[in-house]
């Protein structure tokens, strides 16, 4: 019989090494599979919890004692919700936002995984109290390069050249930037490396200038030039230091409709405009294409004169036209920001927009006066408003929507005893939940003198005639936000921007005929109409400057929340 030999020491060591290698390879894979399974289970449980709450709310209409309704609200702590039965793991903590009985946003901690829900889809985002990946801050120039550059030069597709810069052409969907109270769109990169931005909405509606002044924009006599560089610029917060002043704008006349053969990509010497804030030129609008991101379904001015008495505008965001300078079209500010200014959050989409030069990663605390900037959003008694301005006797807010439709009255005088003034300070005040509130300020609302087309905005906003003491008023023509809000036009960024999503609404001002008052059309421009016609109503209030912020950060999807307790 032959002797049987066992494994040698070397063979045993070789087997052990092989097993160790297999373990090293397999263990992470197995652990990842386990983690992925846990994440998937957490997401499934989140969907189950959301469905359970929505089912509860639908059943509450049949039996509110068995199914107590979870009322609409922002960032509701789920620890206050005790009557929900569901299959799967119940979240240990978190918040939900409910609108019309439906959950539109949720942050839930399930099995120690943070699950984020945006109204459509749930995803895990690290463990509870952390994020999977810390956001990497980058200069805005790097973000803009990804939009318009390829191998260090302007892309051959989806871009255009203008004044030696490179800009976005077409319907970009990842160039959204939140900055200084407004949603902006990255246009592209200027020749000096600064980044060009345009607001995603009209921020007011005013005349281009006095009659026969269209060609004088470059000499700073245009009403819009003053509005942008004095009124608008001065209402921005301290981060406006990143806005560069320079010859970034062109006021060269175009007397006929542009074509591919006649469009200009340069600006004639002497027609450049040196400013901090300006407008796009008709050339830029044409080169971007009528179906581009510049199409917001609104009428707005370009900087380009048509003649000595008219300038080029865009009608409903599609067709361009020469309009008399006395017409009150919408105004979309354009700025150029330092290339090193930092993007602190986001990926440029509507659901995760870039945030420029400010921290919007967490709730902000303090008082309204310490924090708010014109354009920002504020939640008060369940209603969302936008900040018009900080004033000596309070923070002026305009409702980000419409409460009712109403006639202005029997004539165009604003009064609290009849017409729209009585409606505002009666039924509307009650519907806003503010009839007994100690948070709002009774103040004087100045209607001013009757105005015709071609008015100078300073004459309107500085007027102290025809004052009425009341709790609720209306916005004045030429004032900040006296146009259509981007969140109204896009249904909170769930739809394409369109005038069909907006409603024409009354302004405070008298027209020169006593039977007419000013209003903002759904298409974004200001005009006059008969006071007996019915238009929408957007209430304007003033709140105390020392109201305490209890949550939110002032953006459209996370408005500042006012502490419910009386101050």
C-alpha positions as CSV (number, residue, x, y, z in Angstrom):
1,X,0.0,0.0,0.0
2,X,1.3,3.4,-0.9
3,X,1.5,6.1,1.8
4,X,-1.0,8.9,1.6
5,X,0.6,12.3,1.8
6,X,-1.2,15.4,3.5
7,X,-1.0,19.0,2.4
8,X,2.3,20.6,2.8
9,X,2.6,23.8,4.9
10,X,3.1,25.8,1.7
11,X,-0.1,24.4,0.2
12,X,-2.1,25.1,3.3
13,X,-0.8,28.7,3.3
14,X,-1.7,29.1,-0.4
15,X,-5.2,27.9,0.4
16,X,-5.5,30.3,3.3
17,X,-4.3,33.2,1.1
18,X,-6.8,32.4,-1.6
19,X,-9.6,32.2,0.9
20,X,-8.5,35.5,2.4
21,X,-8.5,37.1,-1.1
22,X,-11.9,35.8,-1.8
23,X,-13.2,37.1,1.5
24,X,-11.7,40.5,0.8
25,X,-13.4,40.6,-2.6
26,X,-16.7,39.1,-1.5
27,X,-17.2,40.9,1.9
28,X,-17.7,44.5,0.5
29,X,-19.9,43.1,-2.2
30,X,-22.1,41.3,0.3
31,X,-22.1,44.3,2.6
32,X,-23.1,46.6,-0.3
33,X,-25.9,44.1,-1.2
34,X,-27.1,44.2,2.4
35,X,-26.9,48.0,2.5
36,X,-28.7,48.3,-0.8
37,X,-31.4,46.0,0.5
38,X,-31.8,48.1,3.6
39,X,-31.9,51.3,1.6
40,X,-34.5,49.8,-0.7
41,X,-36.6,48.6,2.3
42,X,-36.3,52.1,3.8
43,X,-37.6,53.7,0.5
44,X,-40.4,51.1,0.3
45,X,-41.4,52.0,3.9
46,X,-41.3,55.7,3.1
47,X,-43.7,55.1,0.2
48,X,-45.9,53.0,2.5
49,X,-46.0,55.8,5.2
50,X,-46.8,58.5,2.6
51,X,-49.6,56.4,1.1
52,X,-50.9,55.7,4.5
53,X,-51.2,59.4,5.4
54,X,-52.8,60.2,2.0
55,X,-55.3,57.3,2.5
56,X,-56.0,58.6,6.0
57,X,-56.8,62.1,4.6
58,X,-59.1,60.8,1.9
59,X,-60.9,58.6,4.4
60,X,-61.3,61.5,6.8
61,X,-64.0,62.9,4.5
62,X,-66.1,59.8,5.3
63,X,-65.3,59.4,9.0
64,X,-63.2,62.1,10.6
65,X,-63.4,60.5,14.1
66,X,-61.7,57.3,12.9
67,X,-59.4,59.0,10.4
68,X,-58.5,62.5,11.9
69,X,-57.2,64.6,9.0
70,X,-53.6,65.8,8.9
71,X,-54.1,69.5,8.1
72,X,-52.1,71.1,5.3
73,X,-48.8,72.6,6.4
74,X,-45.1,73.0,5.9
75,X,-42.5,70.7,7.6
76,X,-44.9,69.0,10.0
77,X,-43.1,67.0,12.6
78,X,-44.2,63.4,12.2
79,X,-44.0,62.9,16.0
80,X,-47.3,64.8,16.2
81,X,-49.0,62.3,14.0
82,X,-50.1,59.3,16.0
83,X,-53.1,57.7,14.2
84,X,-51.4,56.2,11.1
85,X,-51.4,52.5,10.5
86,X,-49.1,51.1,7.8
87,X,-47.2,48.0,6.6
88,X,-43.5,48.3,6.8
89,X,-41.2,50.2,9.2
90,X,-42.6,53.5,10.6
91,X,-40.2,56.4,10.4
92,X,-38.5,57.2,13.7
93,X,-38.4,60.9,13.0
94,X,-38.8,63.4,10.2
95,X,-41.0,66.1,8.7
96,X,-43.7,66.2,5.9
97,X,-45.3,69.0,3.9
98,X,-49.0,68.5,3.1
99,X,-51.0,70.4,0.5
100,X,-54.6,69.6,-0.3
101,X,-54.2,66.4,1.7
102,X,-51.3,65.2,-0.5
103,X,-47.7,65.0,0.7
104,X,-45.5,67.2,-1.6
105,X,-42.2,66.8,0.4
106,X,-40.9,64.6,3.1
107,X,-37.7,64.0,5.0
108,X,-37.9,60.7,7.0
109,X,-35.5,58.7,9.1
110,X,-36.2,55.0,8.5
111,X,-33.8,52.2,9.7
112,X,-31.2,55.0,10.3
113,X,-31.4,56.0,6.6
114,X,-32.4,59.5,5.6
115,X,-35.1,59.2,2.9
116,X,-36.0,62.4,0.9
117,X,-39.3,62.6,-1.0
118,X,-39.9,65.4,-3.5
119,X,-43.6,64.7,-4.3
120,X,-42.8,62.1,-7.0
121,X,-39.8,60.0,-6.0
122,X,-38.2,58.9,-2.7
123,X,-34.4,58.4,-2.4
124,X,-32.0,57.7,0.4
125,X,-29.5,60.4,1.3
126,X,-27.0,59.0,3.7
127,X,-27.7,58.1,7.3
128,X,-29.9,60.1,9.5
129,X,-28.3,63.4,10.4
130,X,-25.8,63.2,7.6
131,X,-25.5,63.3,3.8
132,X,-23.9,60.6,1.6
133,X,-21.7,63.1,-0.1
134,X,-20.8,66.6,1.2
135,X,-21.5,69.2,-1.4
136,X,-18.4,70.3,-3.2
137,X,-18.5,74.1,-3.6
138,X,-17.3,75.4,-6.9
139,X,-16.8,78.8,-8.6
140,X,-19.8,79.6,-10.8
141,X,-17.4,79.8,-13.7
142,X,-16.8,76.1,-13.5
143,X,-20.6,75.4,-13.6
144,X,-21.0,77.7,-16.5
145,X,-18.1,76.0,-18.4
146,X,-20.0,72.7,-18.2
147,X,-23.0,74.4,-19.9
148,X,-21.2,76.2,-22.8
149,X,-17.6,74.9,-23.1
150,X,-16.2,71.7,-24.7
151,X,-12.4,71.1,-24.6
152,X,-11.9,74.6,-23.4
153,X,-13.8,76.4,-26.2
154,X,-17.4,77.3,-27.0
155,X,-19.4,74.2,-27.9
156,X,-20.3,73.9,-31.6
157,X,-23.9,72.9,-30.7
158,X,-26.3,74.6,-28.3
159,X,-24.4,77.8,-27.9
160,X,-23.9,81.2,-29.7
161,X,-21.2,83.9,-29.6
162,X,-22.0,87.5,-28.7
163,X,-19.6,90.3,-27.9
164,X,-16.8,87.7,-27.8
165,X,-18.6,85.7,-25.1
166,X,-20.1,82.2,-25.2
167,X,-23.8,81.8,-24.3
168,X,-26.5,79.1,-24.1
169,X,-28.8,78.6,-27.1
170,X,-32.1,76.7,-26.8
171,X,-34.1,75.2,-23.9
172,X,-31.6,74.6,-21.2
173,X,-33.0,72.9,-18.1
174,X,-29.9,72.9,-15.8
175,X,-29.0,76.6,-15.6
176,X,-31.2,77.7,-12.7
177,X,-29.6,79.8,-10.0
178,X,-31.1,81.2,-6.8
179,X,-29.4,84.5,-6.0
180,X,-30.4,87.4,-3.8
181,X,-34.1,86.8,-3.6
182,X,-34.7,85.7,-7.2
183,X,-34.4,82.7,-9.5
184,X,-32.0,83.5,-12.3
185,X,-30.8,81.6,-15.4
186,X,-27.1,81.3,-16.3
187,X,-26.8,82.8,-19.8
188,X,-23.1,82.0,-20.4
189,X,-19.6,83.3,-20.0
190,X,-18.5,86.8,-21.0
191,X,-15.2,87.6,-22.8
192,X,-13.6,88.5,-19.4
193,X,-14.7,85.3,-17.7
194,X,-17.5,86.8,-15.7
195,X,-20.8,84.9,-15.8
196,X,-24.0,86.4,-17.2
197,X,-27.3,85.9,-15.5
198,X,-30.9,86.9,-16.3
199,X,-33.9,86.7,-14.0
200,X,-36.4,84.0,-14.7
201,X,-39.3,86.5,-14.3
202,X,-40.2,90.1,-14.9
203,X,-39.4,91.9,-11.6
204,X,-41.6,94.9,-12.5
205,X,-43.3,96.6,-15.5
206,X,-42.4,100.2,-16.5
207,X,-41.9,102.5,-19.5
208,X,-38.5,102.2,-21.3
209,X,-38.2,106.0,-21.0
210,X,-39.8,109.3,-21.8
211,X,-41.0,109.8,-25.3
212,X,-38.3,110.1,-28.0
213,X,-35.6,108.8,-25.6
214,X,-35.1,105.2,-26.8
215,X,-31.6,105.8,-28.2
216,X,-30.5,107.5,-24.9
217,X,-30.2,104.4,-22.8
218,X,-26.4,104.5,-22.9
219,X,-26.4,108.0,-21.6
220,X,-28.3,106.9,-18.5
221,X,-31.4,108.9,-19.2
222,X,-33.6,105.9,-19.8
223,X,-36.1,105.2,-17.0
224,X,-35.2,101.5,-17.0
225,X,-31.5,102.2,-16.6
226,X,-32.3,104.2,-13.4
227,X,-34.7,101.6,-12.1
228,X,-32.2,98.8,-12.5
229,X,-29.1,100.5,-11.2
230,X,-30.7,102.6,-8.5
231,X,-33.9,101.1,-7.3
232,X,-33.3,97.4,-8.0
233,X,-29.6,97.2,-7.3
234,X,-29.9,99.1,-4.0
235,X,-32.5,96.6,-2.7
236,X,-30.1,93.6,-3.1
237,X,-28.3,92.3,0.0
238,X,-24.6,92.5,0.7
239,X,-23.7,89.7,-1.8
240,X,-24.3,92.2,-4.6
241,X,-20.6,92.9,-4.3
242,X,-20.0,90.0,-6.7
243,X,-21.9,91.9,-9.4
244,X,-19.4,93.5,-11.8
245,X,-19.8,96.9,-13.3
246,X,-18.6,97.2,-16.9
247,X,-19.4,97.5,-20.6
248,X,-21.4,94.3,-20.8
249,X,-24.5,95.7,-22.5
250,X,-25.2,97.1,-26.0
251,X,-27.7,99.7,-27.0
252,X,-27.2,99.7,-30.7
253,X,-30.3,100.4,-32.8
254,X,-32.1,97.8,-34.9
255,X,-34.6,99.4,-37.2
256,X,-35.9,96.2,-38.9
257,X,-36.6,92.6,-37.9
258,X,-33.4,90.5,-37.5
259,X,-32.6,87.6,-39.8
260,X,-29.8,85.1,-39.8
261,X,-28.0,87.4,-42.3
262,X,-28.4,90.6,-40.3
263,X,-28.0,89.6,-36.7
264,X,-25.0,91.2,-35.0
265,X,-22.6,89.4,-32.7
266,X,-20.6,92.5,-31.9
267,X,-21.5,96.0,-30.5
268,X,-20.4,99.1,-32.4
269,X,-17.9,101.2,-30.4
270,X,-19.7,103.9,-28.5
271,X,-22.9,101.9,-28.1
272,X,-21.7,99.8,-25.2
273,X,-23.4,100.5,-21.9
274,X,-21.4,100.6,-18.7
275,X,-23.6,99.5,-15.8
276,X,-24.0,97.0,-13.0
277,X,-27.5,95.9,-14.1
278,X,-28.9,96.0,-17.6
279,X,-31.1,94.1,-20.1
280,X,-30.4,91.6,-22.9
281,X,-30.2,93.0,-26.4
282,X,-32.6,91.9,-29.2
283,X,-29.6,90.3,-30.9
284,X,-29.0,88.0,-27.8
285,X,-32.7,87.1,-27.7
286,X,-32.7,86.2,-31.5
287,X,-29.4,84.2,-31.3
288,X,-30.7,82.1,-28.3
289,X,-33.8,81.1,-30.4
290,X,-37.5,81.8,-29.7
291,X,-37.9,78.4,-28.1
292,X,-35.0,79.0,-25.7
293,X,-35.0,79.3,-21.9
294,X,-35.5,83.0,-22.4
295,X,-39.1,82.3,-23.4
296,X,-41.1,82.7,-20.1
297,X,-44.5,83.5,-21.7
298,X,-44.2,87.2,-20.7
299,X,-43.8,90.6,-22.4
300,X,-40.5,92.2,-21.6
301,X,-38.1,94.9,-22.9
302,X,-34.8,94.3,-24.5
303,X,-32.2,97.1,-24.4
304,X,-32.2,97.6,-28.2
305,X,-33.8,100.8,-29.6
306,X,-36.0,100.5,-32.7
307,X,-36.1,104.3,-33.3
308,X,-36.0,107.5,-31.3
309,X,-39.5,106.8,-30.0
310,X,-39.6,103.0,-29.7
311,X,-37.5,100.0,-28.5
312,X,-37.6,96.3,-29.1
313,X,-39.6,94.2,-26.7
314,X,-40.7,90.5,-26.6
315,X,-44.4,89.7,-26.6
316,X,-45.4,86.7,-24.4
317,X,-41.9,85.4,-24.6
318,X,-42.1,84.6,-28.3
319,X,-42.2,87.3,-31.0
320,X,-40.1,90.5,-30.9
321,X,-41.6,93.9,-31.8
322,X,-40.9,97.6,-31.7
323,X,-42.9,99.2,-28.9
324,X,-43.4,102.9,-28.0
325,X,-41.0,103.7,-25.2
326,X,-44.0,104.9,-23.1
327,X,-45.4,101.4,-22.9
328,X,-45.0,99.6,-19.6
329,X,-43.5,96.3,-20.6
330,X,-41.9,93.8,-18.2
331,X,-38.3,94.2,-17.0
332,X,-35.8,91.3,-16.6
333,X,-32.6,92.4,-15.0
334,X,-29.3,91.0,-16.4
335,X,-26.1,91.0,-14.2
336,X,-22.6,89.7,-14.7
337,X,-21.0,88.1,-11.6
338,X,-17.4,87.5,-10.6
339,X,-16.1,84.2,-12.0
340,X,-14.8,83.2,-8.5
341,X,-18.2,83.7,-6.7
342,X,-19.2,80.4,-5.3
343,X,-22.0,78.0,-5.9
344,X,-22.9,76.6,-2.5
345,X,-25.6,74.1,-3.4
346,X,-27.5,72.3,-6.2
347,X,-27.0,70.9,-9.7
348,X,-28.8,73.6,-11.7
349,X,-32.2,71.9,-12.1
350,X,-35.5,73.3,-10.9
351,X,-35.7,70.7,-8.1
352,X,-32.1,71.3,-7.0
353,X,-31.2,74.7,-8.3
354,X,-27.8,76.2,-7.8
355,X,-27.4,78.7,-4.9
356,X,-25.0,81.5,-5.4
357,X,-22.9,83.2,-2.7
358,X,-25.1,82.4,0.2
359,X,-25.9,79.6,2.6
360,X,-29.4,78.1,2.0
361,X,-28.5,74.6,3.3
362,X,-30.4,75.0,6.6
363,X,-33.2,76.9,8.3
364,X,-32.4,80.5,9.1
365,X,-33.2,82.1,12.5
366,X,-33.5,85.6,13.7
367,X,-35.9,88.4,12.8
368,X,-37.3,89.4,9.4
369,X,-35.4,92.7,9.4
370,X,-32.1,90.9,9.9
371,X,-32.5,88.4,7.1
372,X,-35.0,89.2,4.4
373,X,-34.2,90.6,0.9
374,X,-36.6,91.8,-1.8
375,X,-38.0,88.9,-3.8
376,X,-37.6,86.3,-1.0
377,X,-40.6,84.1,0.1
378,X,-42.3,84.3,3.5
379,X,-45.0,82.0,5.0
380,X,-47.5,83.7,7.3
381,X,-50.7,82.0,8.6
382,X,-50.4,79.3,6.0
383,X,-50.1,81.8,3.0
384,X,-47.0,82.4,1.0
385,X,-45.9,86.0,0.3
386,X,-42.9,87.6,-1.4
387,X,-40.9,90.5,0.1
388,X,-41.4,93.7,-1.8
389,X,-39.2,95.9,0.3
390,X,-38.0,96.8,3.8
391,X,-39.6,100.0,4.9
392,X,-39.4,102.2,8.0
393,X,-42.7,101.0,9.4
394,X,-42.5,97.3,8.4
395,X,-41.6,94.7,5.8
396,X,-43.9,95.0,2.7
397,X,-45.2,91.6,1.4
398,X,-47.3,90.7,-1.6
399,X,-49.3,87.5,-1.7
400,X,-47.7,85.0,-4.2
401,X,-51.1,84.3,-5.7
402,X,-54.6,85.7,-6.0
403,X,-57.4,85.6,-3.4
404,X,-60.4,86.7,-5.3
405,X,-61.5,88.5,-8.5
406,X,-63.1,91.9,-8.1
407,X,-64.0,95.1,-9.7
408,X,-61.9,98.1,-8.8
409,X,-65.0,100.1,-7.9
410,X,-67.3,102.7,-9.2
411,X,-64.3,105.0,-9.9
412,X,-60.6,104.7,-9.5
413,X,-60.2,106.1,-6.0
414,X,-58.9,103.6,-3.5
415,X,-60.9,103.7,-0.2
416,X,-61.7,101.3,2.6
417,X,-65.4,102.1,2.6
418,X,-66.2,100.7,-0.9
419,X,-64.8,98.9,-3.9
420,X,-61.6,96.9,-3.9
421,X,-60.3,98.6,-0.8
422,X,-63.3,97.6,1.3
423,X,-62.9,94.0,0.0
424,X,-59.3,93.8,0.9
425,X,-59.8,95.1,4.4
426,X,-62.9,93.0,5.0
427,X,-63.3,89.5,3.6
428,X,-59.8,89.2,2.2
429,X,-58.2,90.2,5.5
430,X,-60.3,87.5,7.2
431,X,-59.4,84.9,4.6
432,X,-55.7,85.6,5.1
433,X,-56.2,84.8,8.8
434,X,-55.0,88.3,9.7
435,X,-58.1,90.1,10.9
436,X,-57.0,89.9,14.6
437,X,-53.3,89.5,14.0
438,X,-50.8,91.6,15.9
439,X,-48.1,90.8,13.3
440,X,-49.3,93.2,10.6
441,X,-49.0,97.0,10.6
442,X,-51.8,99.4,9.8
443,X,-50.1,101.9,7.5
444,X,-50.7,104.6,4.9
445,X,-51.0,103.4,1.4
446,X,-50.3,106.1,-1.2
447,X,-52.3,105.9,-4.3
448,X,-50.6,108.9,-5.8
449,X,-51.8,111.2,-8.6
450,X,-53.4,109.8,-11.8
451,X,-50.7,108.7,-14.3
452,X,-50.6,108.3,-18.0
453,X,-48.3,106.2,-20.2
454,X,-44.6,107.2,-20.1
455,X,-44.6,107.9,-16.3
456,X,-41.4,108.1,-14.5
457,X,-41.2,105.5,-11.8
458,X,-39.7,107.8,-9.2
459,X,-42.7,110.1,-9.5
460,X,-45.0,107.2,-8.7
461,X,-43.0,105.6,-5.9
462,X,-42.1,108.9,-4.2
463,X,-45.6,110.3,-4.2
464,X,-47.3,111.0,-0.9
465,X,-50.7,112.1,-2.3
466,X,-54.0,110.4,-1.9
467,X,-53.0,108.4,1.2
468,X,-55.4,105.9,2.8
469,X,-54.8,104.3,6.2
470,X,-55.5,100.5,6.1
471,X,-54.1,97.1,6.9
472,X,-54.2,95.8,3.3
473,X,-53.4,97.6,0.1
474,X,-52.2,96.9,-3.4
475,X,-48.8,97.0,-5.2
476,X,-48.0,100.2,-7.2
477,X,-47.0,100.2,-10.8
478,X,-43.2,100.3,-11.1
479,X,-42.7,98.8,-7.6
480,X,-40.6,95.7,-7.0
481,X,-42.6,92.6,-8.0
482,X,-45.3,94.6,-9.8
483,X,-45.5,91.9,-12.5
484,X,-46.1,88.1,-12.6
485,X,-44.2,85.9,-10.2
486,X,-42.1,83.0,-11.6
487,X,-43.7,80.6,-9.1
488,X,-47.1,81.6,-10.4
489,X,-46.1,81.3,-14.0
490,X,-44.6,77.8,-13.5
491,X,-47.0,76.5,-10.9
492,X,-44.1,76.2,-8.5
493,X,-41.8,74.9,-11.2
494,X,-44.0,72.0,-12.1
495,X,-44.9,73.4,-15.5
496,X,-43.5,75.4,-18.4
497,X,-43.7,79.2,-17.7
498,X,-46.8,80.6,-19.3
499,X,-49.2,83.5,-19.1
500,X,-52.0,80.9,-19.1
501,X,-50.9,80.1,-15.5
502,X,-51.3,83.7,-14.4
503,X,-54.2,86.1,-13.8
504,X,-54.5,89.8,-14.6
505,X,-54.7,91.7,-11.4
506,X,-55.3,95.3,-10.2
507,X,-52.7,97.8,-9.2
508,X,-53.1,100.7,-6.7
509,X,-52.7,103.5,-9.2
510,X,-55.2,105.7,-10.9
511,X,-55.2,106.3,-14.6
512,X,-55.9,109.8,-16.0
513,X,-59.5,108.9,-16.7
514,X,-61.5,108.5,-13.5
515,X,-63.2,105.4,-15.0
516,X,-59.9,103.5,-15.4
517,X,-57.2,102.1,-13.1
518,X,-53.9,100.4,-13.7
519,X,-53.5,96.6,-13.7
520,X,-50.9,93.9,-14.6
521,X,-51.9,91.8,-17.5
522,X,-51.4,88.0,-17.3
523,X,-48.7,88.5,-20.0
524,X,-46.6,90.6,-17.6
525,X,-47.0,94.2,-18.8
526,X,-48.9,97.0,-17.0
527,X,-51.9,98.8,-18.7
528,X,-55.1,100.5,-17.7
529,X,-58.7,99.2,-17.8
530,X,-62.2,100.2,-16.8
531,X,-62.8,100.0,-13.1
532,X,-66.0,98.0,-13.5
533,X,-64.1,95.1,-15.1
534,X,-63.2,92.1,-13.0
535,X,-59.5,91.2,-12.4
536,X,-57.6,89.3,-9.8
537,X,-56.6,90.7,-6.4
538,X,-53.1,90.2,-4.9
539,X,-53.2,91.6,-1.3
540,X,-50.2,93.6,-0.1
541,X,-49.5,93.9,3.7
542,X,-46.8,95.2,6.0
543,X,-45.6,93.1,8.9
544,X,-43.5,94.1,11.9
545,X,-39.8,94.1,11.3
546,X,-39.0,92.2,14.5
547,X,-41.1,89.1,13.8
548,X,-39.1,86.0,14.5
549,X,-38.3,83.4,11.8
550,X,-38.9,79.9,13.1
551,X,-37.8,78.0,9.9
552,X,-37.1,78.1,6.2
553,X,-34.5,80.0,4.3
554,X,-36.5,82.4,2.0
555,X,-36.4,80.4,-1.2
556,X,-39.6,79.6,-3.1
557,X,-39.6,75.9,-1.9
558,X,-38.5,76.8,1.7
559,X,-40.1,80.2,2.6
560,X,-39.2,81.9,5.9
561,X,-41.8,80.7,8.4
562,X,-43.0,83.3,10.9
563,X,-43.2,82.1,14.5
564,X,-46.8,81.5,15.4
565,X,-46.7,82.9,18.9
566,X,-47.4,86.7,19.2
567,X,-44.3,88.8,19.6
